[in-house]
Amino acid sequence: MYPSSLLSSARGITQILLVALGCLLAAPAVSAAQSPTVLAMRVDGTITPVVAGHLEEGLRVAERDGHEALLVEMDTPGGLLQSTREIVQDVLASEVPVIVYVTPSGARAASAGAYIALSAHVAAMAPGTHIGAGTPVTGQGEEASEKVVNDAVAFAVSIAEQRERSTDFARDMVRDGRSVSDQEAQRIKIVDLVAPSRDALLTEADGRRVVVGPQDAEREVVLRTAGAQAVQHELGFFGELRQMLASPELAYLFLSIGTLAVIYELASPGMGFGGVLGAILLVLGFVALSVLPFSVGGLLLLALAAVLFVAEVLTPGVGVFAAGGTVSLLFAGALMFRGELGVDPAVLWPAALVVGGGSVLAGRLAWRARKAPATTGHQALLGREALVRRVEGDIGQVLLEGAWWTVRGRDAEVSDGQHVRVVDHDGLELIVEPAGPTPGPGTEQEYRP
């Protein structure tokens, strides 16, 4: 037997080895669990309500999943001022640090993008990028009124003050349209970093202290982004589709051309292609309206235009209804969108004139179709001639259009072999009258069953 002291020592050594082995096995899991992550999203193109909603969702996901920061990689020429205000408000009140990175080289954060970059907790640019030119413009590309410009100046300066960035640049970029390169932006303290890549940016941002949260619950956090893994937050197919449709010009064209296609289907019903195409375009037009700030008055004018165009098709005349519909469609395009949005005149006028002219043409086609002789049914048989066969009592039968029809004389009974002409119908019976001499033998064979 072994001494009790040896057994105790052996048990102690075994326990130590087991604990050490457990620590070694758990170390990779603990390390993986503590590896920092950032939620990354891409903003390309115009700033719209779709982008504002996508960024708001990104902030919620980053906070819910415990990411170190939300990384917004940006390249934008600008966008809607209302959507920009919503984004800036979300960023300023965010519980998660927001890093805005203007990338790749050659990208820009112009107009709305400059406001968003100013509001970020950490603003960075890639070499060869630029920022600025924040002067608000109307939907037709003209500079906004002095009142709107002054309001935008105050908005930009307030953002710069809260993030301790250059208020002089914020004022100049709105009032004078000033734009600067990445190096100049860093020198005058518009952005915090100039980094050639995402990894370099996350490494340089590591250890920075930023203040997050709304003003009544602010707190300071230290960024731990060195070596952080990026988790991509995609817009998705339907989000991309809605972003593509978020254009006043597209919305107006879809609604106008869709209306014209439906009108043509009403004017000359066929296989339904025009109606199907029109319905699809109208749905796309209303999807575009759902992501744009539109006015009810403009929508009502659009509906009035559609009613007048349909009236032109149903009661074609000298084009009064079509002219009224064209005017209504022009006003609808001019008044449909609120704020700085508007339909480009280069799209507005041609689309309205084409739809108005198309309704006049559709009305003429419908009128001709109504006046044309029938080509099917009983009406198509009026005036046709045939030989009577199989007489029973006062009715007989004739062969027309490859089918046997029952006939009855208008003023007298029909007789077998009589040459008759169709003059009317009574239900499924044709009313006939004599049509002169019976055709010769050669012609008679054509009527033989």
C-alpha angles and dihedrals in degrees: 000000000000120000113259091240091060092049091051092050091049092051091049093050091048092052092049091051092049092050091048091049091050091052091050092051093046096046097081091048092050091046091050092047091052095046106119122238135193127202109234127198134174125227113192127164130001123003105240138158086271091060091045091053092046092052092046089053090048091055091051093049093047091052094043095049095042099242118172092234147342110250114204113192107198143193112160139147091208135268145192116355093214092054089046091054090051092051093047091049091051093048095047091051096040120132088205123066111254120212115194113198120187103212157201112030108276092031124124142205098210128170106330090019090058092055090050093048091050091054096052122109087228120020119194138171135200118233112275096029131115140205137201139049094127100161108136117238135190125251089267092056095255122134113267124245122281090254092057092045092052090050091051091049091054090047094052094044092050090054092049092049093051092050093038094241129141110297091188091062092044089055095044096047090058102037099035101022092242117182128183138191125249095263093048090046091055093045094054092041100250092127130025102217144023108205129172096213144014093256092050090050094051091048094050093045092054113113096018117139116226134174115234136180134048119313094260092053106031121159135176121240133182117228115236101188105131107124092359118163116236117229109199119229106200128199091222132218098289091043090053089048092051090047090052091050094048093102126111091215093052092046091051094046094048093049094044098045091041090055091049092050092052090048091054090050089053091047097050113013111206135138091338096249093128092049093048093047091047092050092051092049092048091051091050089048092053090046088055090049090052091065097041129071102251133173125237090224092060091048091051090051089052090052090048090052090052091050092050092049091051089049089054090055095047096043108024115192134136093329100266093136091046092051091050091048091051092052091047091050091051092052090045091057092046095048104030099091128056131220120005093343123107142147114264110249088228087066100030101059100041092046093050093046093047093050092046093049090044091055090053090051091046090052091053091049091050091049092051091047091053092048096046118099116262116264099192138044127015094325090062090058096056110119094016118133129217146155120262117238137174098025116196116178110313096342133073141175133248133187113235130161090356094303135096115244130191113237135192128188119249098217105006140018118277123241133212112274093014117148107231140175124220110240104161145346136235110200105304094344123094119223112220141180132197114284102198130268120001111261119255124267094272093055093039091063089065090064096046114113 
